[in-house]
Amino acid sequence: MKFSVLEIFFIFWLSAFLWVLVEYLYQRINRREKSQLNLESLEKDRG
């Protein structure tokens, strides 16, 4: 199976974009969970 240079270029940038998107979503979910845990621990300390 032979790929043209344009196809390889397109596949490379598409995979790079998907990688960045997954990393962004992962960091965002982690940050939200971490802040939620901090809020829960603060409420425990106050109670």
CNS distance restraints for C-alpha pairs under 8 A (distance, minus, plus):
assign (resid   3 and name CA) (resid   7 and name CA) 6.05 0.50 0.50
assign (resid   3 and name CA) (resid   8 and name CA) 6.48 0.50 0.50
assign (resid   4 and name CA) (resid   8 and name CA) 6.40 0.50 0.50
assign (resid   5 and name CA) (resid   9 and name CA) 6.09 0.50 0.50
assign (resid   6 and name CA) (resid  10 and name CA) 6.08 0.50 0.50
assign (resid   7 and name CA) (resid  11 and name CA) 6.08 0.50 0.50
assign (resid   8 and name CA) (resid  12 and name CA) 6.04 0.50 0.50
assign (resid   9 and name CA) (resid  13 and name CA) 6.35 0.50 0.50
assign (resid  10 and name CA) (resid  14 and name CA) 6.02 0.50 0.50
assign (resid  11 and name CA) (resid  15 and name CA) 6.06 0.50 0.50
assign (resid  12 and name CA) (resid  16 and name CA) 6.17 0.50 0.50
assign (resid  13 and name CA) (resid  17 and name CA) 6.03 0.50 0.50
assign (resid  14 and name CA) (resid  18 and name CA) 6.23 0.50 0.50
assign (resid  15 and name CA) (resid  19 and name CA) 6.08 0.50 0.50
assign (resid  16 and name CA) (resid  20 and name CA) 6.28 0.50 0.50
assign (resid  17 and name CA) (resid  21 and name CA) 6.17 0.50 0.50
assign (resid  18 and name CA) (resid  22 and name CA) 6.14 0.50 0.50
assign (resid  19 and name CA) (resid  23 and name CA) 6.19 0.50 0.50
assign (resid  20 and name CA) (resid  24 and name CA) 6.06 0.50 0.50
assign (resid  21 and name CA) (resid  25 and name CA) 6.24 0.50 0.50
assign (resid  22 and name CA) (resid  26 and name CA) 6.07 0.50 0.50
assign (resid  23 and name CA) (resid  27 and name CA) 6.13 0.50 0.50
assign (resid  24 and name CA) (resid  28 and name CA) 6.12 0.50 0.50
assign (resid  25 and name CA) (resid  29 and name CA) 6.14 0.50 0.50
assign (resid  26 and name CA) (resid  30 and name CA) 6.17 0.50 0.50
assign (resid  27 and name CA) (resid  31 and name CA) 6.05 0.50 0.50
assign (resid  28 and name CA) (resid  32 and name CA) 6.22 0.50 0.50
assign (resid  29 and name CA) (resid  33 and name CA) 6.20 0.50 0.50
assign (resid  30 and name CA) (resid  34 and name CA) 6.01 0.50 0.50
assign (resid  31 and name CA) (resid  35 and name CA) 6.15 0.50 0.50
assign (resid  32 and name CA) (resid  36 and name CA) 6.12 0.50 0.50
assign (resid  33 and name CA) (resid  37 and name CA) 6.16 0.50 0.50
assign (resid  34 and name CA) (resid  38 and name CA) 6.27 0.50 0.50
assign (resid  35 and name CA) (resid  39 and name CA) 6.24 0.50 0.50
assign (resid  36 and name CA) (resid  40 and name CA) 6.27 0.50 0.50
assign (resid  37 and name CA) (resid  41 and name CA) 6.19 0.50 0.50
assign (resid  38 and name CA) (resid  42 and name CA) 6.15 0.50 0.50
assign (resid  39 and name CA) (resid  43 and name CA) 6.23 0.50 0.50
assign (resid  40 and name CA) (resid  44 and name CA) 6.28 0.50 0.50
assign (resid  41 and name CA) (resid  45 and name CA) 6.21 0.50 0.50
assign (resid  42 and name CA) (resid  46 and name CA) 6.28 0.50 0.50
assign (resid  43 and name CA) (resid  47 and name CA) 6.15 0.50 0.50
